[in-house]
Amino acid sequence: MRFSRNSWMVVLLLSIFYFSCVQSGGDAAGNPLASLPAGWHVPLQKELARGRCGIRPDTPLEVGDDFNGDGKQDRAVIAVNTLRNRSGLLVNMSFASASRWEIIEESEGTCATFGLDVYKPGAYTGYFCAATTRNCKSTKKETIKTVLPGLSFFDFGSAGVIFFWNTEARAFDRLWEGD
């Protein structure tokens, strides 16, 4: 069977499209996971299967809600960056004119045992760290009342952190759970 030059071009473009979608964990039809920041990707099934990322199979790698109260869906994802040997929590935040990725938690290594969940608005107790505070070392437990959904990011068998959007600072506040 002979292919014209145009047929080979179509095959090449479709192959590039397919592999870019598989690598990014998303698609090109508006899925924010298709546009993760450079070097970051959702752990691939082969990485999860061989335990490289250590994420429990019953844990969602992606959750969504309106974290900043603008009426639009935001997406949070557990991702790894094998080039930099990092893992973390990334959130695709929607704003009036566009969306952007926020890397709100990052740690060394790609073998973390993270979990991810959405917390409903309400009252939560823990060690509070405002978005504007650098290197927060809060030692006093506080109860925080929230009007927006929060994002729980935790390490199995360890304390976790709840992220709540601070509309004034336009960044996430943290509330550390545990002792």
C-alpha positions in Angstrom: 0.0 0.0 0.0 1.4 3.4 -0.9 0.8 6.6 1.1 1.0 10.0 -0.3 3.1 12.6 1.4 0.0 14.2 2.9 -1.1 10.8 4.4 2.3 10.4 6.2 1.9 14.0 7.6 -1.6 13.1 9.0 -0.2 9.9 10.6 2.7 11.9 12.1 0.5 14.6 13.5 -2.0 12.1 15.0 0.9 10.2 16.6 2.3 13.4 18.1 -1.2 14.4 19.4 -1.8 10.9 20.9 1.6 10.7 22.7 1.3 14.3 24.0 -2.1 13.4 25.5 -0.8 10.2 27.1 2.2 11.8 28.6 0.3 14.8 30.1 -2.5 12.7 31.5 -5.1 14.8 29.7 -6.5 15.7 26.3 -6.5 18.6 24.0 -10.2 19.4 24.5 -9.9 21.8 27.4 -8.8 19.4 30.0 -6.4 21.4 32.3 -4.3 18.3 32.9 -3.1 18.5 29.3 -1.3 21.8 30.2 0.5 20.9 33.4 3.6 23.1 34.0 6.7 22.0 32.2 8.2 18.8 33.6 5.1 17.8 35.7 2.8 14.9 34.9 0.2 12.9 36.6 1.8 9.6 37.7 1.4 7.1 34.8 -0.3 3.8 35.3 3.1 2.0 34.8 4.6 4.2 37.6 1.8 3.4 39.9 1.8 -0.3 39.1 5.5 -0.7 40.0 5.0 1.3 43.2 7.3 4.1 42.1 5.0 6.8 43.3 3.6 4.8 46.2 0.2 6.4 45.9 -2.5 4.1 47.1 -4.7 2.7 44.3 -8.0 3.9 46.0 -6.7 7.5 46.2 -7.9 10.0 43.5 -5.1 11.7 41.7 -7.4 14.6 40.8 -10.3 16.4 42.5 -12.3 19.5 41.5 -14.4 22.2 43.1 -14.7 26.0 43.1 -11.9 26.7 45.5 -11.7 30.5 44.9 -15.4 31.2 44.8 -15.6 32.6 41.2 -18.3 30.1 40.1 -15.8 28.1 37.9 -14.4 24.7 38.4 -10.8 24.5 39.7 -8.8 21.3 39.5 -6.2 19.9 41.9 -3.9 17.1 41.0 -1.1 15.0 42.6 1.8 15.2 40.2 5.4 14.2 39.9 8.3 15.9 38.2 10.8 13.1 37.4 13.4 15.6 35.9 13.6 17.5 39.2 12.8 14.4 41.5 9.8 16.2 43.0 6.2 15.4 43.8 3.5 17.8 44.8 0.0 19.2 44.7 -0.8 21.5 41.8 -4.0 23.4 41.3 -5.4 24.8 38.1 -7.1 28.0 39.4 -9.8 29.6 37.2 -10.0 33.4 37.2 -12.2 35.8 35.3 -10.1 36.0 32.2 -7.9 32.9 32.3 -6.6 30.0 34.4 -3.2 29.3 35.8 -1.4 26.6 37.7 -0.4 27.0 41.3 2.2 24.6 42.8 0.9 24.8 46.4 2.9 22.0 47.9 6.1 20.4 46.8 8.5 17.9 48.3 11.6 16.0 47.3 11.2 12.6 45.7 8.6 11.0 43.5 7.7 8.2 45.9 5.3 9.9 48.3 2.2 8.2 49.7 -0.1 11.2 49.3 -3.9 11.4 49.5 -6.2 14.1 48.2 -9.8 15.1 49.1 -12.2 18.1 49.1 -13.4 19.5 52.4 -16.8 21.2 52.5 -17.0 24.8 53.9 -17.2 24.6 57.7 -15.1 24.9 60.9 -11.8 23.1 61.1 -9.2 22.9 63.9 -5.5 22.8 63.4 -2.3 24.9 63.2 -3.1 27.9 61.0 -0.6 29.5 58.6 -1.7 32.5 56.5 -0.9 32.6 52.8 1.2 35.7 53.5 3.4 34.1 56.2 6.7 32.6 55.1 8.1 29.5 56.9 5.2 29.4 59.3 5.8 27.5 62.5 2.5 27.8 64.3 2.4 26.2 67.7 -1.2 27.1 68.8 -4.3 25.2 67.6 -7.0 27.4 66.1 -10.5 26.8 64.8 -11.0 28.3 61.3 -14.4 28.8 59.7 -14.4 28.7 56.0 -17.0 29.7 53.4 -15.2 28.1 50.4 -14.4 24.4 49.9 -10.9 23.4 51.0 -8.4 20.9 49.7 -7.0 18.2 51.9 -3.5 17.0 51.1 -2.2 14.3 53.4 0.5 11.6 53.7 -1.0 8.3 54.8 0.0 7.6 58.4 1.0 11.2 59.0 -0.5 14.6 59.5 -2.1 16.5 56.6 -2.8 20.0 55.6 -6.0 21.7 54.4 -5.6 24.5 51.9 -8.3 27.2 51.8 -8.3 30.0 49.3 -7.6 33.5 50.8 -9.5 35.9 48.5 -7.6 39.0 49.8 -4.1 37.5 49.4 -5.2 35.5 46.3 -3.3 32.5 47.6 -4.0 29.5 49.8 -3.9 29.6 53.6 -2.9 26.4 55.3 -4.3 24.6 58.3 -2.1 21.7 59.5 -4.1 18.8 61.0 -2.7 16.5 63.6 -0.6 16.9 66.7 
